[in-house]
Structure formats: structure tokens, C-alpha cells
């Protein structure tokens, strides 16, 4: 990770923390580790995390991920050359409202599927 990427990721983590502080009052929501960084999770399953370039990665149902990608709102997360079905990344330049909407969708999805 370059210094510029580190600064971008640090700024985005601070932004995510400020935007989502109210989520931490919800039952089962906490910060946890994923991909060598911290992300928001519910009952131990991460649903939102800042990636190395400062973008926001969230987990949504595959059909919703398809819609978001088709709309151009996000791109699929690619790991080891393969696109992940349910993980999408929003650009660091996306608005706070866009980030919050994605985080809320991810929270609702993970809350539904996590025992």
C-alpha cells in the first residue's frame, strides 16, 4: 500500500466511523476485523469495510449487486482475479448519502442472513 492509499483509506475509515456511529447502538453491531482492516459487522459477520484505495465495500444480495453495477453506482469487488458475487465497492468520491444507503442495505441483508 502506498502512502497516498494509506492516507485515503485512513480518511475513509474516519468518514465511515462518523457516518455510521448511530449504527453501533443497534443490537449486535460492532467493529470487527476483515482483510487486515476494521469493518462494521453484525453478530460477527462484516457487512461494510473500507478498501485500500478508500472506497467502501459492502455486502448485498447478488441480484441487488447486479442492479447497482448496471446502474454504475458501484463496481464488483475483485479478489485474486475473480469478481465476488455479493461484494461491491463504491468510490471514495461517492456522497455521504450514497455511502449511508449502501451501508444500510448491507446491514439489513446481513441482519436477515446472520443467525
Secondary structure as UniProt FT lines:
FT   HELIX           3..20
FT   HELIX           21..25
FT   TURN            27..28
FT   STRAND          29..34
FT   TURN            35..36
FT   STRAND          37..42
FT   TURN            43..44
FT   STRAND          45..50
FT   TURN            52..53
FT   STRAND          56..59
FT   HELIX           62..71
FT   STRAND          75..79
FT   TURN            80..81
FT   STRAND          82..90
FT   TURN            92..93
FT   HELIX           96..113
//
